[in-house]
Amino acid sequence: MNQDEVFFGGEGDAWFHRNQAALGKHVDWPSRMFDMLENRNNIRDVAELGCANGWRLNTLSKKIKGRLVGVDASKEAILDGQSRYPHLQLHHGTLANLPLEGTFDLVIVNFVFHWIDRATLATSLAEVDRVTRDEGFLILGDFLPDFPQRRPYHHRPGENVYTYKQDYACLFRALGTYTEVARITFNHDHPAQTIQPTPSAHRAACVVLQKSLQGYYHDIGHSAG
Ligand SMILES: C[S@@+](CC[C@H](N)C(=O)[O-])C[C@H]1O[C@@H](n2cnc3c(N)ncnc32)[C@H](O)[C@@H]1O
């Protein structure tokens, strides 16, 4: 069983039951970054991938009048969200095979990439890119240590399930079709409204990227090649 299947097959549910009561209780950087986006009034369709029960989408639904869609590996989180927030479209699925069609003005992926199986990391990145509209925004939250590192996931000892910490925003920037608009770094283990120095292993970032299929290329005229 690969790591995506572990979360799809029950670990997502276990995470949801352990953390449900705390969802939305800490400073929520993706929502704060959304509130600071100058062009947020143009944002209509939003997808959150790895949305748990859709609590953040529900908050955003008070500010956005378009389609609000969520996907999560936890069936129970999705069922909970479907009964709590019937105005959202919530689907059980994984990043590597999103049950979504079309594109969105804003895509949010908050603390999900670190649990993606390394065999489906590139596919998951491609799926996130597929559903992000040209000129749309991607808000990406995850750990940001000084160097890539993995840590055994202590709820599944001996099963080769890991938390992989690395700079995920740079994977999108490397495509050449995303540029970074804003970022905040913070201490994942000690959430606070204040800016504070953080040890590498606990450092996290919330990054706003904008996609543009053509806009970041410099025209340099005709060439033979
Ligand atoms: C740390 S939680 C973050 C939840 C939510 N993004 C938030 O900010 O509150 C990670 C979430 O990703 C989900 N997840 C794990 N692997 C996934 C995958 N391959 N595809 C989609 N969701 C996944 C888990 O079920 C869990 O809800």
The ligand as an ORCA input file, in Angstrom:
! r2SCAN-3c Opt
* xyz 0 1
  C      -2.488     18.254      8.083
  S      -4.087     17.990      7.424
  C      -4.493     19.635      6.818
  C      -5.955     19.813      6.573
  C      -6.374     21.184      5.981
  N      -5.670     21.423      4.751
  C      -6.148     22.290      6.954
  O      -5.346     23.190      6.673
  O      -6.799     22.275      8.030
  C      -3.781     17.099      5.924
  C      -5.046     16.679      5.214
  O      -4.673     16.095      3.972
  C      -5.430     14.928      3.775
  N      -4.623     14.070      2.876
  C      -3.554     13.289      3.171
  N      -3.065     12.723      2.045
  C      -3.848     13.175      1.023
  C      -3.853     12.945     -0.371
  N      -2.951     12.142     -0.959
  N      -4.798     13.557     -1.130
  C      -5.725     14.371     -0.540
  N      -5.773     14.616      0.780
  C      -4.833     14.027      1.556
  C      -5.683     14.359      5.144
  O      -6.829     13.529      5.165
  C      -5.887     15.660      5.959
  O      -7.227     16.072      5.937
*
